[in-house]
Amino acid sequence: MKCRFTATYCNGLERKVFRCENDAIEDGYCIFHHPDCREDSNKIIDNFKRYKFKKIIKEKLNKNEDLIFVGHNLPNFNFADILKDALITENTKNEENAENLEVNVKVFFDHCKFQNANFSNVVFKKEVSFRDAEFKEGIFVDTKFEKDVHFNYAKFDYACFIVAEFNRGADFHRAKLDKADFSASSFKKLPTFGEHYSK
């Protein structure tokens, strides 16, 4: 039985429906969407999530498919490490990409819940979305966004964008950043911040 989780997300101006394709483990939900798997209280669960996530990313990149993860619970999440592990096993071209950690497809993490999330040193070549995502700590040191990035309605206890590059639009409309550091970051266009932003 497949996971019963569904949610809407935005791809550009188009609203789409996400339907989880993972196998359900209990109560009709998969390990990423089950309420009991939200907290990092079980190292086995955390390690399995990392293994499963790497496998999903590898399969999608092989098919040049967008990375669409909506409503996932990802307590300790180092996207750079997972991405490097997924890319390094591919052909020579992807080994070169692994050094630069380039992502050449659209990426969606709408409604995801992160405890400690690290996206440092990743180059996103296409649109990225973190709409309505929740972060205890979100680290984006030396991260490059070549296309539009969306943090609308996202919530951060702490956000670190040191030396980050925003080379298109950066939308933080109605995002809540309790504490944030944008030291030495650069914006090609004036970013949009809502009334909830505070340094």
N, C-alpha and C positions, 0 to 999 in steps of 0.2 A: 504493500500500500504506500502511495506517495503522500508526502506532507500536504496538509490541507491549507497551509498558509497562503494567503493572497493579499495583495496590496496594490495601490496605484502608484505610479511614479511618472516623472516628466522626462521625455526624450526630446530636447529642444522645446518646441511649443506644443508638442503632441503628448497627451496623457495616455499612458499604456497600463495594462494590468500585468503585474508580476505574479506568476504561479510557481511555487517552489517545486522543483523536480526531484528533490532528495527523498530517500526512503524514510518513512515515519518510524520512530523508535517507540513512541508511547503517546497515547491520547490523540493520535492523528497528526503529531508534529515531529519534525526531524530534530537532529541534535543542535541545529543552528537556530531553530524557532521555538523549541519547547521551553516553557517558562522556567522549569527547574534547571535549565542549562545556561541561565543568564549570568550567574556569578562564577568567578574562577575559584570554586571551592574544591574542584576535583582535577588533579593534574592529568589523570588518564583522559578525561573528557577534553581538557585543553589541548593535549598532545594529539588526540584523534582529530579534533577540529583543524589543527594545523596541517596534518597529513591530508585530510579530506579536502581542505581548501586548496592546497598546492596542486592536488590532482585535478580539481575542477578548473583552476586557472590554466594549468598546462593544456588540458583538453580544449578549452575555449581559445587559447592563443594559437594552438595548432590549426584550428578552423578559422582563425581571424575573426572570431565572434566577440561582440562587446562583453565586458565583464559586468554582469548585472547581479548585484547582491542587495536585496531589499529586505529590511527588517531582521537582518542577521544579528545574533548576539555573539560578539567577538571580544572576549575579555582582554586577553593579552595578545596583541596583534601587531607583528612587525611585517608590514607589507613588502618592504625592501628585501628582507631575508626570504620570504616566501616566493617573491617574484624571481629572485636570483636562483633559488633552487629549481623553480619551474623552467627557467630559460636555459640554464647551464647544461641541461640534458638534451637540448635540441641541436640543430645543425650549427655549422660554424658561424653563420650570420647571427643566430640567436645567442651564441656564446659572446659575440661582440656586443650585442644588445645587453647581455647580462652585466658586462662591465659598466655600461652607461645606465642600465636599468630603465630603458625606454619602454613605454607602453604605447602601442600604436593603434589601440582601439578605444572606444568610449568606455568610461568606467562609472558605475553607479553604486553608491553606498547609501541610498536614501533610507531613512528610518532605522539605520543600524545603531546598535548600542555597543560602545567601546569603553573599556576601562583604561588601558594604556595602549594607545595606537601610535605607531611610528611609520610615517611615510617619507622619511628623509632620503635625500639623494635620488629620488625617482623623477623621471622626466615624463610627464603626461603629454602626449602629442595631440590628443583629441580631448573633447569635452569631458569634464569630470563633475560629478554631482554628489554632494553630501547633504542634500535637503533633509531637514528634520532629523539629522543624526545627533546622537548624544555621546559626548566625550568626557570622561574624567580628566584625561590628559591626551591631547592631540599634538604630536610632534611632526612638523613639516620643515625641518632644517635643510636648506639648500634644495628644496623641492622646486621643480620648474613646471608651470602650467602654461603650455603653449596655446591652448584654446580657452574658452570660457570655463570658469569654475564656479559652482553654486554651493553656497553654505546657507541658503535661506532657511530660517527657523532652526538652525543647528544650535546646540547648547554645549558650551565648553566650560568646565571648571577651570581648566588652564589650556591655552593654545600657544604654541611656539612656532612662529613663522620666520625665524631668523634666517637671513640671506635667501629667502624664498623669492622666486620670480613669477610675477603674474603678467604674462605677455598678451593677454586679451582681457575680457571682462572678469571682474572678481565681485561676486554678488554675496554680500553678507546681510541682506535685507532681513530685518527682524531676528537676526542671530543673537544669541545671548552668550557673551564672552565675559565671564567673571574676572578672568585675568588673562592678559594676552601680551605677547612680545613680538613685535614686527621689526626688530632692529635690523638695519641694513637690507631690508626687503625692498623690492622695486615693483612698481605698478605702471604698466604701459598706459592704462586708462584709469581714471579716478574710480576707486572702489566704492561700492554702495554699502553703507553701514546703517543699521537701524538704531532705534533709541535705546536698545539694551546693551550697546557696546560700552565697555569700560576697560581701561588699562590696569 
